[in-house]
Amino acid sequence: RLESPGAVSRAPYVSEIYTKDGERIPFEFTTRCINREGSIAGVIGLASDLRLARRLETEIRRSNLYLDTVVSHAPVGIVLTDRQCMILDANPAAVSLFGAPGSNALVGNPFHGLFEQQSHVLRDTLFRVLADEAEGRVTHSQTTAFGAAMNCDMNVIPLRQEEGGCADSLLILMTDLTNQIELQQNLVQSERLSAIGEIVAGVAHELNNPL
């Protein structure tokens, strides 16, 4: 810096200092020439301890990895939309529920428009949650635009980027009800068979008495 005082200040550079006990401390250094009466009197350097910043970066990476893992392996569909209900992101479970070839087939499309028939109930629920900024819930059974039969219980949650701000996006949690519906149908069928069995047994008993 003393040899080229007129040069543009270099960008901060990072180096590590080893203490006597072996600890490695990362520092960010910046330098500037000291000018006194038109002549260079020296160089002043500023050093910033980066240990806290490094710890924060590590925690952020760990949190992001944890969040990505949870979303990717969640057993429920997770969809994020903007204020126009256009899909911004979807996890693998949501892609499977829609029967889409991939998340790219969902992104950029209106959530309520990805079905064979326009659902006014679903659309009204999404926009009402945005307007009221209160969680909503709707059960939706319809064939998707990709040919999949969807039977889902949807929790619609408004999201805000800033505290106190207006809701600017939606988080939609989709729980598949297909197995539950099949179990209910099987239960109804079993109850019907049981009732028929009781009727047949009663008739047989009534016929058996005179015989």
C-alpha positions as CSV (number, residue, x, y, z in Angstrom):
1,R,0.0,0.0,0.0
2,L,2.9,2.3,0.7
3,E,4.5,1.5,-2.7
4,S,1.2,2.4,-4.5
5,P,-0.6,4.9,-2.4
6,G,-2.7,6.2,-5.3
7,A,-4.1,2.8,-6.3
8,V,-7.7,2.0,-5.7
9,S,-8.2,0.4,-2.3
10,R,-8.3,-3.3,-2.6
11,A,-11.4,-5.2,-1.5
12,P,-11.3,-6.6,2.0
13,Y,-9.4,-9.9,2.3
14,V,-9.8,-12.7,4.8
15,S,-7.1,-14.4,6.7
16,E,-6.8,-16.6,9.8
17,I,-4.8,-16.0,12.9
18,Y,-3.5,-18.8,15.0
19,T,-3.4,-18.1,18.8
20,K,-0.9,-19.7,21.1
21,D,-3.4,-22.2,22.3
22,G,-4.1,-23.3,18.7
23,E,-7.4,-21.5,18.1
24,R,-8.0,-20.4,14.6
25,I,-9.6,-16.9,14.4
26,P,-10.8,-15.7,11.0
27,F,-10.4,-12.0,10.3
28,E,-11.5,-9.7,7.5
29,F,-8.9,-7.0,6.8
30,T,-9.2,-3.6,5.1
31,T,-6.4,-1.1,4.7
32,R,-6.2,2.6,3.9
33,C,-3.3,5.0,3.5
34,I,-2.9,7.9,5.9
35,N,-2.3,11.2,4.0
36,R,-0.8,14.1,5.9
37,E,-0.1,17.4,4.1
38,G,0.1,15.6,0.7
39,S,2.5,12.9,1.8
40,I,1.8,9.3,2.9
41,A,2.4,9.0,6.6
42,G,1.5,5.3,7.0
43,V,-1.2,2.7,6.5
44,I,-4.1,2.1,8.8
45,G,-5.7,-1.4,8.9
46,L,-9.0,-2.5,10.2
47,A,-9.6,-6.1,11.3
48,S,-13.1,-7.6,11.9
49,D,-13.5,-10.8,13.9
50,L,-15.5,-13.2,11.7
51,R,-16.2,-15.9,14.3
52,L,-19.7,-14.8,15.0
53,A,-20.5,-14.4,11.3
54,R,-19.1,-17.8,10.6
55,R,-21.2,-19.4,13.3
56,L,-24.3,-17.6,12.0
57,E,-23.5,-18.8,8.5
58,T,-23.2,-22.4,9.8
59,E,-26.4,-22.2,11.7
60,I,-28.2,-20.8,8.6
61,R,-26.9,-23.6,6.4
62,R,-27.9,-26.2,9.0
63,S,-31.4,-24.7,9.3
64,N,-31.8,-24.5,5.5
65,L,-30.7,-28.1,5.2
66,Y,-33.1,-29.2,7.9
67,L,-36.0,-27.3,6.3
68,D,-35.2,-28.7,2.9
69,T,-35.0,-32.3,4.2
70,V,-38.3,-31.9,6.1
71,V,-40.2,-30.4,3.1
72,S,-38.8,-33.0,0.7
73,H,-39.7,-36.0,2.8
74,A,-42.9,-34.7,4.4
75,P,-45.8,-37.1,3.9
76,V,-48.2,-34.2,3.1
77,G,-48.2,-32.0,0.0
78,I,-46.7,-28.6,0.6
79,V,-47.3,-25.8,-1.9
80,L,-46.2,-22.1,-1.7
81,T,-48.1,-19.5,-3.8
82,D,-48.0,-15.7,-4.2
83,R,-50.8,-13.3,-3.8
84,Q,-52.3,-14.3,-7.1
85,C,-52.3,-17.9,-6.0
86,M,-49.7,-18.7,-8.6
87,I,-47.5,-21.6,-7.5
88,L,-44.0,-20.7,-6.5
89,D,-42.8,-24.1,-5.2
90,A,-44.1,-27.6,-4.5
91,N,-42.6,-30.5,-2.6
92,P,-42.5,-34.1,-4.1
93,A,-45.7,-35.2,-2.2
94,A,-47.7,-32.3,-3.8
95,V,-46.3,-33.2,-7.2
96,S,-47.5,-36.8,-6.6
97,L,-50.9,-35.8,-5.5
98,F,-51.4,-33.7,-8.7
99,G,-50.0,-36.6,-10.8
100,A,-47.6,-34.0,-12.4
101,P,-44.3,-35.1,-14.1
102,G,-42.4,-32.7,-11.8
103,S,-42.5,-29.5,-9.8
104,N,-41.8,-27.5,-12.9
105,A,-45.2,-28.5,-14.3
106,L,-46.8,-26.9,-11.3
107,V,-44.7,-23.7,-10.8
108,G,-46.2,-20.6,-12.5
109,N,-49.7,-22.0,-12.7
110,P,-52.7,-20.9,-10.5
111,F,-53.3,-23.5,-7.8
112,H,-57.0,-23.5,-8.3
113,G,-56.6,-23.8,-12.1
114,L,-54.9,-27.2,-12.1
115,F,-58.1,-29.2,-12.2
116,E,-60.3,-30.4,-15.0
117,Q,-63.1,-28.2,-13.8
118,Q,-62.8,-24.7,-12.3
119,S,-63.5,-25.0,-8.5
120,H,-65.1,-21.7,-7.3
121,V,-65.1,-23.0,-3.7
122,L,-61.4,-23.6,-3.7
123,R,-60.6,-20.3,-5.4
124,D,-62.8,-18.4,-3.0
125,T,-61.2,-20.1,-0.1
126,L,-57.7,-19.1,-1.2
127,F,-58.5,-15.5,-1.8
128,R,-60.6,-15.2,1.4
129,V,-57.6,-16.4,3.4
130,L,-55.4,-13.7,1.8
131,A,-58.1,-11.0,2.4
132,D,-58.9,-12.0,6.0
133,E,-55.3,-13.1,6.9
134,A,-56.8,-16.1,8.8
135,E,-56.2,-19.8,8.2
136,G,-58.7,-21.6,6.1
137,R,-59.6,-25.2,5.4
138,V,-61.3,-26.9,2.5
139,T,-61.8,-30.5,1.4
140,H,-61.3,-31.0,-2.3
141,S,-62.2,-34.0,-4.5
142,Q,-61.6,-33.6,-8.2
143,T,-59.6,-34.9,-11.1
144,T,-56.5,-32.8,-11.7
145,A,-55.3,-31.4,-15.0
146,F,-52.8,-34.3,-15.1
147,G,-55.5,-37.0,-14.8
148,A,-55.0,-37.9,-11.1
149,A,-58.0,-38.4,-8.8
150,M,-57.3,-36.0,-5.9
151,N,-59.1,-36.4,-2.6
152,C,-57.4,-33.9,-0.2
153,D,-58.0,-32.0,3.0
154,M,-56.3,-28.6,2.5
155,N,-55.1,-26.3,5.2
156,V,-54.4,-22.8,3.8
157,I,-52.1,-20.6,5.8
158,P,-51.4,-16.9,5.1
159,L,-47.7,-15.9,5.2
160,R,-46.1,-12.5,5.8
161,Q,-42.5,-11.5,4.9
162,E,-42.5,-8.7,7.4
163,E,-43.9,-8.5,10.9
164,G,-47.1,-6.4,10.8
165,G,-47.3,-6.5,7.0
166,C,-50.0,-7.8,4.8
167,A,-50.1,-11.5,3.8
168,D,-48.3,-11.8,0.5
169,S,-48.2,-15.5,0.0
170,L,-50.0,-18.8,0.9
171,L,-48.8,-22.0,2.4
172,I,-51.0,-24.9,1.4
173,L,-50.8,-28.2,3.3
174,M,-52.5,-31.1,1.5
175,T,-53.4,-34.3,3.3
176,D,-54.4,-37.3,1.1
177,L,-57.8,-38.7,2.1
178,T,-57.8,-41.6,-0.4
179,N,-57.1,-44.3,2.2
180,Q,-59.5,-42.8,4.7
181,I,-62.3,-42.7,2.1
182,E,-61.6,-46.3,1.1
183,L,-61.7,-47.3,4.8
184,Q,-65.0,-45.5,5.3
185,Q,-66.5,-47.2,2.2
186,N,-65.3,-50.6,3.4
187,L,-66.8,-49.8,6.9
188,V,-70.2,-48.9,5.3
189,Q,-70.1,-52.0,3.2
190,S,-69.3,-54.1,6.3
191,E,-72.2,-52.5,8.2
192,R,-74.5,-53.3,5.3
193,L,-73.4,-56.9,5.1
194,S,-73.8,-57.2,8.9
195,A,-77.3,-55.8,8.7
196,I,-78.2,-58.2,5.8
197,G,-76.8,-61.0,7.9
198,E,-79.0,-60.1,10.9
199,I,-82.0,-59.8,8.6
200,V,-81.3,-63.3,7.1
201,A,-80.7,-64.8,10.5
202,G,-84.0,-63.3,11.7
203,V,-85.9,-64.6,8.7
204,A,-84.4,-68.0,9.2
205,H,-85.4,-68.0,12.8
206,E,-88.9,-67.0,12.0
207,L,-89.1,-69.8,9.4
208,N,-87.6,-72.3,11.7
209,N,-90.2,-71.9,14.4
210,P,-93.2,-73.2,12.4
211,L,-91.1,-75.8,10.8
